Amino acid sequence: MSVVVLSPSGFATGRKLAEGLGQELQARSAPADTVFADTAGHLRGLFTAGEPILFVGAAGALIRLLAPLLSDKTSEPPVLAIAEDGSAVIPLLGGHRGANDLAREAAAALGGIAAITTASDLALGVALDAPPAGWHLAPESDYKSATAALLRGEAAMIDPALDWLAENDLPSDAEAELKLSASIQRAEPAPDTLTYHPERLAIGVGCERDAEPEELIRLVEETLADAGLAPEAVAGIFSIDVKMDEAAVHALGAHCGRPVRFFDAARLEEETPRLATPSEIVFKEVGCHGVSEGAALAAAGPDAALIVPKLKSKRATCAIAEAPAIIDGKATGTARGRLALVGIGPGAADWRTPEASAAIRSAEVIVGYGLYIDLLGPLAAGKERHDFALGEEEKRAAYALDLAAEGKSVALVSSGDIGIYAMATLVYELLDKAGRKDWERLEVFVTPGISALQACAARIGAPLGHDFCTISLSDLLTPWDAIQTRVKAAAEGDFVISFYNPVSMRRRTQLAHAREVLLQHRPPETPVILGRSLGRPDETVTVTTLQALSVDQVDMMTLVMVGSSETRFTGKHVYTPRGYAGKAGTSIRADDKKDEAAE
């Protein structure tokens, strides 16, 4: 969800709400966690993406901004307008998709009032089209007519399985025409009938390596249809852990909109006495006598019944078990571990990408150098965190992989871009060389960040306008001979060079050597940019020359960017021409052409 503030006068309420709900604060200016420039575009983007919006500002302004997007209320996310003093929380949209409950939660966090206007919520205490977690109203059900009948005072025949309706004291009559029933069977629309599907079905699946997702999806859909079972009654997709990285299994989960969970072979082998089609061949291959049947039964519990034994397509299998009660799919088995390698940028929240913020928000655990986690501010609040010192990079990466292998969603964070002189390459090297099957099954992905060289260039102009390279001067992991070779090659190639790790407490000579080499290939007045603590409160960006560059001007927090022979310093900005002055038709003329015109 997104807590969005329209004006500075709402910052205090927005911050209180964001902290109370464990969310980021988004606004048009700092000190927000996420800063945006285009209010209408930002809000419409959130709405289109289905993101719940908690808007601190005038309800009228919010309505006008979102009005062009309003179409189908069944698919609209919750949208709440919140008074700038926190006194009132008004659910404008998505009342039957969680907005009313979210409004109550937000009001509790602010000490305000939730202004609920949904008629059924107020009169009946329940929205018939918004059952609690684990229940789904059958598609195309005429809940409006049913709600209208109840609001007129008519009674309903209520299935005892719908215990959550009993709490609302709805008028009940076993002979009533209006029927509220519960079933795992597919229900056709019928007058005066609302059918609710409880998530009591566990689908167990197996497939050959790299099976086509379409085949597995088709098998499951046909199996449900042939058995007359409601897709809405499915609690989750379950399989053996060796299939954690199988694309078809996860595609099926996404298609069904249900969690995907896994069991190890030992746990599935415990289900052998209950299997309808145990197989010695399967046992020899994976260590249990049945994958799809075993996974379905393991997920549905000891009192479950196997209602659809294993069915096979060319390269896939599925089976279905029914539990006597609702299955909590997200708490059953083990999830596929997820490791997000996140570059958080130089440090400022407005230089952190939305993708990076989303990856951190969705993580259960954050791992990183303590300072980098601290830079996340409220985004890291309430999450499990594991801090590591500088120099513990391999230990840090392995620990993050181990946590993910437990089925957790982990974010390993690094300043700048995590793929540039940072942790991403170490993680992939461990995956490549460690031989850990549990690591190899993980979902691992990189979220880029603004690197120090980009931040430094942006602060001073456009020094990276033409070819450039980066060189780390640290010889901890790279032999000094190799670094010297690269410095010489870059000097001869006339690249703009960004030097990372230019100095340390013990290492003071490498930058001086690089300066001497560069002076052999480019003018002494070549601009040199020193960017220190970029994106942080103590940031400084200064420009000197290659001749005047001194090691004493640089520390471990400094990026040193040396221009090429073409780089120019105007006294205010630094830029490296790309050659437009020599391009036909341009209004920019090279210096020699200007001189010729003057003569």
N, C-alpha and C positions, 0 to 999 in steps of 0.2 A: 504494500500500500504506500501511498505518497502523501506526506503532509506538506502542503503548498501554502506559502504566505504571499499575499498580494502586495502589502505595503509594510514599511518598517514599524508602523504602529501595532501590527499584529505579531511581531517577532516574539515577544514574551510568551504569548499564548501558544504560538506555533512551537516554540522550543519546549514548553512544558508538555504539550501534547506528544511531540515526537519522542521525548524522553520517556513519557509514561507508557507509550506503545512500543518502545524500542525501535523507532524508525528514524530516518534522516529528515532533516528540515531542508526544504527546497524553496528558494526565493530568487528574486532578480538581483540581489546583491548580498555581499558578505554581511554578517558572519554566518550565513547559511552553509550547510554541508554540501549542497549542490546548488550551483548558480546557473540560471538560464537567462537568456536575453529576450526571447520572444514568448510572452505569457500565453497568448492564444495558441501558438504552435506547440508549446510545451504541454499545456493542459489537454489539447486535442490529441496529441501523441499518446499521453497516458490513457486517455479514454479509449482510443482506438485499440490500444494494446490490452484492454481489459483490466487495467490497473485501478483498484479502488482509490478514490481521490478524497482526501480530507482537506478542504479548502478554507483557510482562515481569511475571511473577507466577506464582502457583500454578496448575498445570494443572487441578487439581480445581475451583478457582473458575471458571475459564474454561469448563470442560465443563458445569458446572451452569448458567451463564448462557446458554449457547448451545443447551443440550439441547432446549428446546421448538421450536427451528427446524430441527432435523435431519430430513431426509427423503430427498432424492435426492443421493447422493454424486457423481453425474456433473455436478451443477451447483453444488456447494458450492465456495466459494473456499478458497484455502490458509489454514489457521489454525495458527499456531505458538505453543507455550508456551515461554517462555525463563526460565531460572533467574535470580533477581535478581542473582546474582554473575556471570552470563554464562557459567557453566561448561557448561551444556547447552542445546541447542536441540531441541525435540521437535515434529515435524510431527504434529498431531493429526488434521487433516482436509485434504482436497485433495492427498493424496500423489501422485495421478496427474494433478493439474492444476497442477503446478509447486511444490508445497509442499516436496518433498524437495530439489529444487535450491535453493529459497529458503532452506531450513534450512542447507544447506552454505554458502551465501553469507553468511548471518547468523553462522554459527559462525566463519567465517574472519574476519569483521569484529571479533568479540569474542574470538577466541583460544580458543574453546570447542570442544565436540564436538557434531556433528549426530547425534542419536539416531534413525537411520532404522530403521523397523520393517517397511516394506513388503517382503513375501517375495520378489517378483520382482526388486526392486531389489537385494536382498542376494544372492540365489542366482544370478540371471542377469545382473545388472548393467544391466538395462533393464526398463522397464515397457511392456508391449506395447500398452497403451491410451494411452500418452503419448509418441507419436513426436516427433522433434525438429521445430523450426520449419520450415514449408514442407511438412509431411506431415500427413495426416489419416487416421485409421482409418475405414473405411467404416461407416456407421451400422448398428446392430443386429448388428455382428460379435460372435461368441462368443469374446471374448479370454480369458475365464476358463477355458474348456476348453483353449484353446491353451496358456495359461500353465501349467495343471495338467499337461498332457502334457509340456511341457519340463521342469518341476520333477521329473517322474518319470524324467527322463533320456532321453525319446524324442527323436528327431531330427526335423528339418523340412526340406522343400525350400524354400530361400530364394532369392528372385529377386535376381539380381546388382545390380539397380537399388537394392535396399535396402542400400546400402553402410554405413549407420549401424548395421545389425544385425551386419555382419561384424566390427565393432570389439569386439563382446561375446563372441566365440568360442562362439556357440550351436552345438550339435551339428547338423551339416548332412548331408543325404542326398538326392540327386536323385530317389530312388525313394520317399521318405517319404510317408505319407498326409497328414500335416500340411503345408499349403502356405502360405507367406508370400509374397504377390505384390504387385506395384506396377502401377497402371493409372490412366489418366485416364478410363476408361470407368466408367459407373455399375455398381456391383456388387451383385447380389442376395445376401442371406445364404446361405451354403452351409456344410455341415458340414466340419470339418477345414480350413477356409480363412479366412485373414485377408487382406484386401485393403487396401492403403494407397494413398491418392491423393496424388500430388505436385502442388504448385501450379505447373503448367506451362502453364496456359491463361490467355490475356489476352483479356478481353472489351472490344471497342471499341464505343462507343455514340455516337449523335447524336440530337438531337430538336429539334423546333420550340420556340420560346420559350414558356415556361409550359405545356409539355406535362404531362399528368396523370402523376404518379409511378406510379400503378397500371398505366398502359398500358406504360411502359418495363419495369417489373418483370415484367409478364405476358409481354412479348415475349422477354425474356432467359430466363425460366424455360421457356417453350415451346421456344425454340431449343435449350437444353441438353438438354431431354427428347427432342426429335425426333432429335438427334444422338447420343443415348445417352451423353452426357458427364456426369461426376460434378460436381455443384456444389462439392464439396470440393476439386476440382482447380483451381478458379479462383484466380488470384493477385491479381487486382485489376480495377477498372473504369477504363477509359481513354477520354479524349475530347480535344477541342480546347479551348484555353484560353478561348475566348469563351463556353464553357459552364461556366466555373468557378462562377458564381452560379446555375446552373440547379438548382432544387429536385429535379427528377425524377432527375437524375444522382446527387445525394448520397443521395436516398432509396433508390436502387438499391444503392449501396455499403453503406448501413446494413442493408438487407434481406439482403444477401449476407454481411455481416460482413467486408468486404474494403476495403482502401484505395482511394481514388479519386484518380487522378492525371491530369495534363493535359500536352499538347504544344502548342507554337505552330504556326501554319500552315506556316511554313518547314520545320520538322522533318517534319510530315506530308507535305508535298509531295515530300520526298526518297523517300517510299515509293511514289510513283506507278508505277514500273515493275513493282512487285509486286502492284498492285491488280487484283482480278478485275472490278470494275465502276467504272472511273474516270468522273467526271462533270464536264463543262464547266460545268454549272449550279452545282454545288457550288463549283467553282473561282472562279467569278464572285462568289459570295456570301461565301466565307470565305477564299479564297486558297490552297486545296489541292484536289486532285481527288478526295479521299475522306476522310471523317472517321472512320467506324466501322472500316473496313478499315485505314486508315492508322494509326489509334491502336492497334489490336490488334497490327499488325506492328511498329510502333515500340517497343511495350512488350515484345514477345516476343523482339526482337533480330534480327540479320542472318541467322541460320540458322533462323529460324522458318518455319513453313508456315501458310498461311491455310486452315484446315480447314473453316470455315463462312463463305462469302462473305456479303456484306451481305444482310440480310433486313429487310423493312420492315413496319411497322404503319401506321396512319393518320398518326401524327405522330412516329414514332421509327424508328431503325434500330439494328441491332447486327450485329457480326461477331466471329468467334473465331479466334485464332491460337494455335498450339501451339509452345512453345519446347522445345529439346532438353534443357534443364536447368531446375531450379526458378527461377522469377522472383521477385526481391525486390521485391514490389509497392511497398513504402514507399520504395525507393531509385530508383524508375523514374519518369521524368517529373517534374512539379512539382506539389506539393500546393496546394490552395487556401489562400491566406494567411489567417491568423486573428489578429485583433487584439482582445484582451480589455481593456476599459477598466475598471480595477479600483480601487474605493475601499477602502483598507485600514483605514479607521477612524482614530481619533485617534492610534494608535500601539501600544497594548498588544495583544499577541497574542490575549488573551481577548475583545477587542472587534472582532476581525476575523471576518467571517462564514465559515462553512465553504465557501460558494460562492466567495468571494474566494480562500481558500487553495487550493481545487481549481483555480481558473483560473491561479493563479501556478505551482502544481506542474506543470500540464500545458504551461506555456509553455517554449519553448526560450530565449527572450530576454526580459529585463526592461529596460524603459526608464523613466526618471523622474528627478526631482530626487534627487540623491545621498542626502540625509538620509532621504527616504521609502524608498528601497531598503534603506538600512542598518537601518531599523526592522523589516524583514522577518526579520532574523536568519537562522537556519538555512534558512528557506524559500527564500532566494535563493542559498544556497551551491551552487557548482558550475555555475551558469547564466551564460550570456553576459549581461553587463549594460552598459548605456550610460547614464552619468550626465550630467545637464544642470544648469546653474546656474539660479537664479531669474532670471526675465526672458527665458528662452529657450523660452517655452511653444510658440510656433508652430514653431520649429525642432525641438523635442522631438516634437510631434505628427506633423510631416511625416516625421521620421526613423523613427518607429514604423510609419507607413503604408508607407514604402519597404521596411523590413525584412519586413513582412507580404507585400508584393507580390512578394518573392523566394520566397514559399512557406513562410515561417517562421511559427511560432506565437509571437506576441508578447504580452506583458502590459505595458500602459502604466499605471503606478500613480500614485495620488495619495492624499494623506491625506484623512481624512473620507470624504465621498461624492463620487466623481469627477464626478457630475452636478450638484453644487451649487458654484457659483463655482470650477469646476475644469476639467479638460482635456477632458471628454466633449464639451461643446458646441463647442469649438474643432475637434476631430476631425471632427464632423459638418458643421461649416461648411466645412472644407477639402474634404470629400467632395462637398459640394453645389456648390462654386464653382470647384474646381481644374480640372475637366474631365479628370481622369486616369482612363482606362478601367481601368487595372490596379488602381487604388484602389477603383473602383466594384464590382469583382468580389469583393472581400474579404468574409470573414465578420467583421463588426464587431458587438460586443455590449457591454452595460454590466453590470457587477456592482456593486450598490450597497454603500455602507459606512455605518457610523454617523457622522453628521455632527457637527460641533462643537456645534451647537445642541442636538442630542439628548444628547450627552455631558454638556454643561453642565447641562441641565435634570435629567438623571438624578442627577447628583452632589448637587443641592441640594433635590430634591423633585419638584414637578410644576408649574413655572411656565408650561408650554405646554398647560395643561389646557383653555384656551379659544382663540379665534381669535388667530393670530399671523402675523407676516411676517418676512422677512429683508431687510436692506438693506446693500449694500456701500458704504462711505464712500470707497472709492478712486475718484479721478477720472482714473485713467490711461486707462481705456477708456470711461467714462461721463461726460458733461459734468456739471460741478458744478451747473448749473441744474436738470438732470433729477433729480439726487440730492436737492436741496433740495425739489423738488416732491413727491418720494416720501416724504421725512421728514415734511413737513407733512400729507400725506394720511394717513399711518399714525398720526400724532398725533391727527388729527381723528377717525379711525376707532376710536381707543382699542384698537389692537392691542398685544399683547406684541411687542416688536421685538428681534430679534437683529441686532446690528451686526457685520458681518464687515469686516476690514481697517479697524479704527477709527482707527489712526494709523500713521505711518511715520516714518522719520528726518527727512524734510522736511515731512511733512504733519501739522500739529498743531492746525489750527483747525476741521476738519470736525466732530469729536466735540463740541467746545464749542458749535458752532452747533446741532447736533442737540439737545443738552441744553437750550438756551435755548428752542427751539421746543416741546419736550415739556413744559417747565415751564408753558407757556401753556395746556396742555390736561389736565394731570393733577397730582395733589398732589405737593408737594416731598418727602414721605416715601415716594413710590413706590419699591419695592425695585429695586435694580440689582445684577445678578449679574456678577461679573468672573471668567471662567474662563480660566486661563492654562495652556498646555502640557498640555491635557487628555489623560489616558491615558498620560502619560509620567512618568518618575521625579520630575521637578521640578514636578508639577502643583500648582496652588493654585486654590481656589475661595473667593471672598470675597463678602460681601453689603454693599452700601452703599445710599445713597439717591440719588435723582435730584438733590436739593439739594446733597449732599456730593460727587457725582461730579466727579473731577478728571482732566484729561488725563494728569497725571503718574502716575496709578495704572495706566495702560494702556500696553502695548507691542504690537509686531506679532504676538506669540504669544497675544494675549488676545482672547476673544470677549466682547462687552458685550451683556448681555441686560437690557432695560428692561421692567419689568412694566407692565401696564395699570392703569387706575384701580381695578380690582377685585383686583389681585394682593396677596397677603398674605404677610408674613414673621412667622413664629411665634417667632423667636429661634433656631430650629434648622432649620426648613424654609421654603421658599418655594413657594406654590401659587397658582394662579389658578382661582377657583371657576367652575364651568360653569353654575350655576343650580339645582343640586339642592335648595338650601334653599327654593326657591319651588315645588317640585314636590309635588303632592298625595300624601299617603301616606308622605313621607320622614320619617325621624327627625331630619334635620338642619334646624334652624330658622334663619332669617335673624336678624341682630342686632336688627332692629326688632321682630320677634315676641317675642324673648326679653325685650326691654324692656317690651312690653305685658304680658307675663305677670308680670313683677316688680311692675308697678304694681298 
